[in-house]
Amino acid sequence: DVVATAGIIAKDTGKILAMSSNFKLDNYETEIPQEDGSDKLEKVDECKNILELMNHRRKPSQGLRIQQTKYQILQMFEESTSSCYTVYGKKTTGGCCLAIANTAIIIA
């Protein structure tokens, strides 16, 4: 219904090109679930993970995280007519949408 925060980053470098006043991509440490059921403290680089997701169409091993919030990826698809690659994510209340264009990634 309402976009609370949004940003546009360069698809090759991750440099922020435009943003709402409260938008940021963080670097931090957090517990990441491992395949064996344990948790491991890892450094998260949200920008790097988004670039991997959008440029290589691969889910990052640390998941989709924006502003220290983890989103469950619901859908990843490429529009057949425009070749626009889009990802939808959700959290308990709210969600996110990412789309890649020729030179930029839009995050909302």
N, C-alpha and C positions, 0 to 999 in steps of 0.2 A: 504494500500500500504506500509506504513512505520510504524514501531512500534517506537513511540517517547519515551516511558517509560514503564518499566515492573518490576514486582517483583514476588517473590515466598515467601509465608508465610506458617507457620505451620498451619495445619487445626484444631488443637486442641487449640492452644494458641494464634495464630495470630502473633507470633514472625517472624520478617523478616529473611528469610534464605538466600536470594540472591536478588539483585536489580540492576537496572541501576543507574547511578549516580544521576539522578533527580527524583527517585521514593520515595514517602513517603505516608503514610496514616495519615490523620490529625484528630485532635480533635479541634472543634471550635463551636461557636454559630452562628445560622442562622435562618431566618424566614422559618417555615415549614407550608405549606398550611394544613388547617384542613378540616374535612368533612363538616362543616357548612359554608365553604367559607372564613373564617377568616384565618389570619396567626398568628402563635405563635412562639416566640423565644425559640428555643430548643438547647440543647447541642448535637452535632453530634459526634459520635465515628465511624469513617469510618471502622476501623478494626472490631469492634463488629458487625456492620451492614453487612459486607461482610461474617463474620463467620455465622451469622444467615441465610443469603441468601444461602450460599453454603452447610452448614452442615444440615440445617433444610428444605431447599428448599422452603423458605418462603420469599416473598418480604418484606424488611424492611419498617416500617411505614414512615421512613424519605426518602425512595427511595434509589437507588444505587448511591452512591457518592464516587468519587475517586479524591484525590487531590483538594478538594473543588469544584469539578465540578459534577453536577447532570446529570446522564445518564437515558434515557428512556429505560426500559427493553423491548427489542423486542422479545426475544425468550429465553425460559428456557427448556432444555430437557436433558434426560438421554439416552445416546447411548445404544441401546439394546445389541449389541455384546460385548462391553467393560465395560458397566456400568459407563462410564465417564459422569459426570454431567457437563453441559456447559451452560453458560449464555452469551448472546450477548446484548450489550447496545449501544445506540447512543446518540449523542448530535448534535448541529447545524452543526459543521464540525468535523467529526471523530466519533470514537466509541471506544468500549472496548470489550474484551472477557475475561471471567473467566472460568477456568476449575479446577475441583477438582480431585486429584489423591489419592492414599492410605494414604499419610501422609502430603500432601501439596496442596495449592491452588495457581494456576498460574494466574496472573493478567497482562493483556497487553492491 
